[in-house]
Amino acid sequence: MMRGMEKYTRKAPKKLLRRKRAFLTISAIAISMALLVSMLSIAQGIVDFTYSQIIDSKEDIAITGLNTHGVAYGHTLAMNLSRWREVEAATPSLEDIVSLNVSGRKGFCGAEGVIPQDMWHFLPDDQRDRFHGWFAEPADVHFGNGSYDGPFTGEILVSRSTWDDFALSEGSKVNISRTSNGQEWSFTVKGYFETDFGGTGVLAHLHAVVLHLSELQTVLDLDTLDNDTVLDVVDRVSVDLRPEDSKSQKDVDRVIFDIEEQYPIYKDGVLSKKDRLAKVEGQVAIANAYFMSIGLVSTFIGTLFVACIMVMSIFERTNIIGMMRAIGISRWTIFLQTFGESIGLIVLGALVGVLPGYLGADLMGTYLSSSYGFNFSLISFNMVLIGKAFLVMLAVGSLSSVYPAWLATKMNVIKALRHVG
């Protein structure tokens, strides 16, 4: 009886130690899974936001040049295309950096030149709600008959950050120039608009303005040459197709072919939504790779911990493995048993890590939004993402579990039996 008690007291600490190891192993995997889920969630959130900006837009086709400001005669091109049977609307637009001067206080800001009535057509409903105030003149009257001889409205809309930082109000006067010491043009503030950047973070104080296209062209000297030759330079012409002509990619491709046939100078610069999505895939892939690499490193560390624990467990169970081999249990069975034990710990740890992963993604998304001033969600969480995280965890975990399982099969039966007692 005393021998039985001694044997029990020797085994009890070992069982307790194994339980502690199992708990630590599951915890390590749970932490790795949580970080992997968080990284995948943020990466997917960036992808979803980037793609939604293109997919949800009314711009079925975009005509661009090879370089910035690469489309000449933008007004004329848009007017010609708007007469096509397949086209619902077409409008040119221009973007650049300008110098903003408010009562002697200067700063640079992003400027977008648009034709107000056309811009309103292309704006999704949720973006229309962002504008507080609008242009009194819906047309681009300064363009006139094509010679930029029409009246200069001087109307401008400013971003909320510009409105707040410069203490502007409706009717305030601001000056816009091409450079900080260039000729200044006076504009009257008609209202403000919300952007994707909030009132906090490093991007919160990025300034932006929207004004009539032809007036921005004049400010940037992109309207005419010194000999009065009309340039009418823009960045792009956006095309919205009629519903019956944009139901399939085949219909869109047919219109693109016709545009390139009539305007061969823009060949390879006429892009559908599918083309534009393909263009941003490279940028999105970089963000995906960055966050995925962080998740994979944590996964590797967690599964390596499992491998180390399993190796220690195998050495502790040398006598058991020796007896199993002695009674005829095959190496393959021992391999599967050891491998399955490792995978079981990984699966259990991964399940435990899902909820912390979601909470971590939410906290991280909130932190990034507040740090950079984003007004949109930076996380995406769904069952597909969880499944992807599980597959990654199982794939890496399976690789790290092979060595302990292989080591168990290489146990020398004679030496192992010497430990039995």
C-alpha positions in Angstrom: 0.0 0.0 0.0 2.9 2.3 0.8 4.4 1.6 -2.6 1.0 2.5 -4.2 1.0 5.8 -2.3 4.5 6.6 -3.3 3.7 5.9 -7.0 0.6 8.2 -6.7 2.6 11.0 -5.1 5.2 10.7 -7.9 2.5 10.9 -10.6 0.4 13.7 -9.1 3.0 16.5 -9.7 3.6 15.2 -13.3 -0.1 15.3 -14.0 -0.3 18.8 -12.6 2.7 19.9 -14.6 1.2 18.5 -17.8 -2.1 20.3 -17.1 -0.2 23.6 -16.6 1.7 23.0 -19.9 -1.5 22.2 -21.7 -3.0 25.4 -20.3 0.0 27.5 -21.4 0.0 25.8 -24.8 -3.7 26.6 -25.4 -3.1 30.2 -24.1 -0.1 30.7 -26.5 -2.2 29.5 -29.5 -5.2 31.6 -28.4 -3.0 34.7 -28.3 -1.5 33.9 -31.7 -5.0 33.3 -33.1 -6.3 36.5 -31.7 -3.5 38.5 -33.3 -3.9 36.7 -36.6 -7.7 37.4 -36.6 -7.1 41.0 -35.7 -4.5 41.5 -38.5 -6.7 39.7 -41.1 -9.7 41.8 -40.0 -7.9 45.1 -40.5 -6.4 44.0 -43.8 -9.9 43.0 -45.0 -11.4 46.2 -43.8 -8.9 48.2 -45.9 -9.7 46.0 -48.9 -13.5 46.4 -48.4 -13.3 50.2 -48.1 -11.0 50.6 -51.1 -13.1 48.4 -53.3 -16.4 49.9 -52.1 -15.3 53.4 -53.2 -15.1 52.1 -56.8 -17.9 49.5 -56.8 -20.5 51.9 -55.2 -19.6 54.9 -57.5 -21.7 55.9 -60.4 -18.6 56.1 -62.6 -18.9 53.1 -64.9 -16.1 54.3 -67.1 -13.2 56.7 -66.4 -11.1 58.3 -69.2 -7.6 59.2 -68.0 -4.3 60.2 -69.6 -0.9 58.6 -69.2 0.2 61.5 -66.9 -1.4 63.9 -64.3 -3.6 66.4 -66.1 -3.4 64.1 -69.1 -6.8 64.7 -70.8 -7.1 67.7 -73.1 -10.4 69.3 -74.2 -12.1 67.8 -71.2 -15.4 69.8 -71.5 -15.7 69.0 -75.2 -15.0 65.3 -74.7 -17.6 65.1 -71.9 -20.2 67.0 -74.0 -19.6 64.7 -77.0 -19.9 61.5 -75.0 -23.1 62.7 -73.2 -24.8 62.7 -76.5 -24.2 59.0 -77.0 -27.2 56.8 -76.7 -25.5 54.5 -74.1 -24.4 57.4 -71.9 -26.5 58.8 -69.0 -24.0 61.5 -68.1 -20.4 62.4 -68.6 -18.3 65.1 -66.8 -14.7 66.2 -66.6 -12.8 66.8 -63.3 -9.5 68.1 -62.1 -7.4 67.8 -59.0 -4.3 69.5 -57.8 -2.6 71.2 -54.8 -3.1 74.9 -54.4 -2.1 77.6 -51.9 -4.9 78.9 -49.7 -4.7 82.3 -48.1 -7.2 83.4 -45.5 -6.5 86.9 -44.1 -2.8 86.5 -44.5 -2.7 83.0 -43.0 -1.5 80.6 -45.7 -1.5 76.9 -46.2 -1.6 74.3 -49.0 -4.8 72.3 -49.7 -6.2 69.8 -52.2 -8.4 71.4 -54.8 -11.0 69.7 -57.0 -12.6 71.3 -60.0 -16.0 70.1 -61.0 -19.1 71.1 -62.9 -21.6 71.3 -59.9 -24.7 69.9 -61.6 -22.7 67.0 -63.0 -20.9 66.3 -59.8 -24.2 66.0 -58.0 -25.3 63.4 -60.4 -22.2 61.2 -59.8 -22.3 61.6 -56.0 -23.7 58.5 -54.1 -26.6 59.4 -51.8 -24.5 59.0 -48.6 -21.9 61.5 -49.9 -24.6 64.0 -50.9 -25.5 64.2 -47.2 -21.9 65.4 -46.4 -22.4 68.7 -48.1 -23.7 71.7 -46.0 -24.2 74.4 -48.6 -23.9 74.2 -52.4 -23.0 76.3 -55.4 -25.5 78.9 -56.5 -24.5 78.4 -60.2 -24.9 74.8 -61.3 -23.2 75.2 -64.6 -19.5 75.9 -65.4 -20.2 79.4 -66.8 -16.6 80.6 -66.8 -15.9 78.1 -69.6 -18.3 80.2 -71.7 -18.4 79.3 -75.4 -15.2 77.3 -75.0 -12.8 80.3 -74.7 -13.1 80.9 -71.0 -14.7 84.2 -71.5 -17.7 83.6 -69.2 -18.2 85.3 -65.8 -16.1 84.1 -62.9 -18.5 83.0 -60.1 -15.8 82.8 -57.4 -17.8 80.1 -55.5 -16.0 77.6 -53.3 -16.8 74.8 -50.9 -14.3 74.0 -48.2 -13.8 70.8 -46.1 -14.9 70.8 -42.5 -11.3 70.9 -41.3 -10.7 74.0 -43.4 -13.9 75.5 -42.2 -12.9 75.0 -38.5 -9.2 75.7 -38.7 -9.6 79.0 -40.5 -12.8 79.9 -38.6 -14.7 80.3 -41.8 -18.5 80.9 -42.3 -20.8 81.2 -45.3 -19.7 84.4 -47.2 -16.1 84.3 -45.9 -13.5 85.4 -48.5 -10.5 83.1 -49.3 -7.8 83.5 -51.9 -6.5 80.7 -54.0 -3.3 80.6 -56.0 -1.2 78.2 -58.0 1.8 78.7 -55.7 2.4 80.4 -52.4 3.6 83.6 -54.1 1.6 83.3 -57.3 -1.4 85.4 -58.6 -4.3 85.1 -56.1 -7.9 84.7 -57.1 -10.7 85.6 -54.6 -13.4 83.2 -53.8 -16.5 83.3 -51.6 -17.3 80.3 -49.3 -20.7 78.8 -50.0 -20.5 76.1 -47.4 -18.5 73.1 -46.1 -18.4 69.4 -46.6 -17.5 66.4 -44.5 -14.7 64.1 -45.6 -13.5 60.6 -44.7 -11.2 62.2 -42.1 -12.6 63.3 -38.8 -11.6 66.0 -36.3 -8.8 64.1 -34.7 -5.6 62.4 -35.8 -2.7 63.2 -38.0 -4.8 63.4 -41.1 -7.6 65.5 -39.5 -6.2 68.8 -40.6 -5.7 68.0 -44.3 -7.5 70.9 -46.1 -9.6 70.5 -49.2 -11.7 72.7 -51.4 -14.1 72.2 -54.3 -14.7 74.9 -57.0 -15.9 75.3 -60.5 -13.8 73.3 -63.0 -13.0 76.1 -65.4 -12.1 78.5 -62.5 -9.6 76.0 -61.1 -8.2 75.6 -64.6 -7.7 79.3 -64.8 -6.0 79.4 -61.4 -3.6 76.6 -62.5 -3.0 78.0 -66.0 -4.6 74.9 -67.6 -7.3 76.8 -69.6 -5.5 78.5 -72.5 -2.0 79.3 -73.8 -0.6 82.8 -74.3 -1.9 82.8 -77.9 -5.4 82.0 -76.6 -5.2 78.4 -77.8 -7.7 76.5 -75.6 -6.2 73.7 -73.6 -9.1 72.7 -71.3 -6.9 70.2 -69.4 -8.4 67.8 -66.9 -7.4 64.7 -65.1 -10.3 62.5 -66.1 -13.7 62.3 -67.7 -16.2 60.2 -65.8 -19.0 58.4 -67.7 -22.2 57.0 -66.2 -23.9 54.5 -68.5 -27.7 54.0 -68.8 -28.9 51.1 -66.7 -29.7 49.0 -69.8 -26.1 49.4 -71.0 -24.2 48.7 -67.8 -25.8 45.4 -66.8 -22.8 43.3 -67.8 -19.1 43.7 -68.3 -19.6 42.9 -71.9 -21.8 46.0 -72.4 -19.3 48.2 -70.7 -16.4 46.7 -72.7 -18.3 47.5 -75.9 -18.7 51.1 -75.0 -15.0 51.3 -74.0 -14.1 49.9 -77.4 -16.2 52.5 -79.2 -14.6 55.3 -77.1 -11.1 54.1 -78.0 -12.0 53.8 -81.6 -13.3 57.4 -81.8 -10.6 58.8 -79.4 -7.5 56.6 -80.1 -5.3 59.1 -78.1 -6.8 57.7 -74.9 -6.4 54.0 -75.8 -5.5 52.0 -72.7 -6.6 55.0 -70.6 -10.3 54.1 -70.8 -11.0 52.1 -67.7 -14.1 50.2 -66.4 -14.7 49.5 -62.7 -13.1 46.1 -63.2 -10.0 47.8 -64.6 -9.8 50.3 -61.8 -10.1 47.5 -59.2 -7.3 45.6 -60.9 -5.2 48.8 -60.6 -5.6 49.2 -56.9 -5.0 45.5 -56.2 -1.3 46.1 -56.0 -1.7 48.8 -53.4 -4.1 46.7 -51.4 -1.8 43.6 -51.7 0.9 45.6 -49.9 -1.4 46.4 -47.0 -2.6 42.8 -46.9 1.0 41.5 -46.9 2.0 43.8 -44.1 -0.8 42.8 -41.7 -0.6 39.2 -42.8 3.1 39.0 -42.0 2.5 40.2 -38.5 -0.2 37.6 -38.0 2.0 34.8 -39.5 4.9 35.7 -37.2 2.6 35.4 -34.2 1.2 32.1 -35.5 4.6 30.7 -36.1 5.7 31.6 -32.5 2.6 30.1 -31.0 2.8 26.8 -32.9 6.6 26.6 -32.2 5.6 26.7 -28.5 3.3 23.7 -29.1 6.1 21.8 -30.8 8.5 22.4 -27.9 5.9 21.4 -25.3 5.1 18.2 -27.3 8.8 17.3 -27.5 9.1 17.6 -23.8 5.9 15.5 -23.4 7.4 12.8 -25.6 10.5 12.5 -23.5 8.4 12.3 -20.3 6.4 9.5 -21.8 9.3 7.4 -23.1 8.2 4.4 -21.1 4.6 4.6 -22.4 5.8 4.8 -26.0 8.2 1.9 -25.4 5.4 -0.3 -24.1 3.2 0.6 -27.0 5.9 -0.4 -29.5 6.6 -3.6 -27.5 3.0 -4.8 -27.8 3.0 -4.2 -31.5 1.5 -0.8 -32.0 2.9 0.6 -35.3 5.0 3.7 -35.7 2.3 5.2 -37.9 -0.3 4.9 -35.1 2.1 6.5 -32.6 2.8 9.3 -35.2 -0.9 9.9 -35.7 -1.6 9.9 -31.9 1.2 12.4 -31.2 0.3 14.5 -34.2 -3.4 14.5 -33.3 -2.6 15.6 -29.8 -0.7 18.6 -31.1 -3.5 19.5 -33.6 -6.1 19.1 -30.8 -4.3 21.7 -28.7 -4.0 24.0 -31.7 -7.7 23.8 -32.6 -8.8 24.3 -29.0 -6.5 27.3 -28.6 -7.7 28.7 -31.9 -11.3 28.5 -30.8 -10.5 30.3 -27.6 -8.7 33.0 -29.5 -11.6 34.0 -31.8 -13.4 36.3 -29.4 -10.2 38.1 -28.2 -9.3 38.5 -31.9 -12.5 40.3 -32.6 -12.1 42.5 -29.6 -8.5 43.2 -30.5 -9.5 44.1 -34.1 -12.2 46.5 -32.8 -9.7 48.2 -30.4 -7.0 48.4 -33.1 -9.5 49.8 -35.7 -10.6 52.4 -33.2 -7.0 53.3 -32.4 -6.1 53.7 -36.1 -9.2 55.7 -36.8 -8.6 58.1 -33.9 -4.8 58.3 -34.6 -5.2 59.1 -38.3 -8.6 60.7 -38.2 -10.6 58.2 -40.4 -14.3 58.5 -40.4 -14.8 54.9 -41.7 -14.5 51.5 -40.3 -11.1 49.8 -40.7 -12.2 46.3 -39.7 -14.2 43.6 -41.4 -15.2 40.5 -39.3 -17.1 37.6 -40.8 -17.1 33.8 -40.8 -15.0 33.6 -44.0 -12.3 35.6 -42.3 -12.4 33.3 -39.2 -12.3 30.3 -41.5 -9.2 31.7 -43.3 -7.5 32.3 -39.9 -8.3 28.7 -38.9 -6.8 27.4 -42.1 -3.6 29.4 -41.7 -3.3 28.3 -38.0 -3.8 24.7 -38.9 -1.4 24.8 -41.9 1.4 26.4 -39.8 0.5 24.2 -36.8 0.6 21.0 -38.9 4.1 21.8 -40.1 5.3 22.5 -36.5 3.6 19.3 -35.2 5.3 16.9 -37.7 8.7 17.0 -35.9 7.4 15.9 -32.4 5.3 13.2 -34.0 8.2 11.9 -36.1 10.5 12.0 -33.0 8.0 9.8 -31.2 8.2 7.1 -33.9 12.0 7.1 -33.7 12.0 6.1 -30.1 14.3 3.0 -29.4 12.1 0.3 -28.0 14.8 -1.3 -25.9 16.0 2.0 -24.3 12.4 3.1 -23.8 11.5 -0.1 -21.9 14.4 0.5 -19.5 12.4 3.5 -18.2 9.5 1.2 -17.3 9.3 0.5 -13.6 
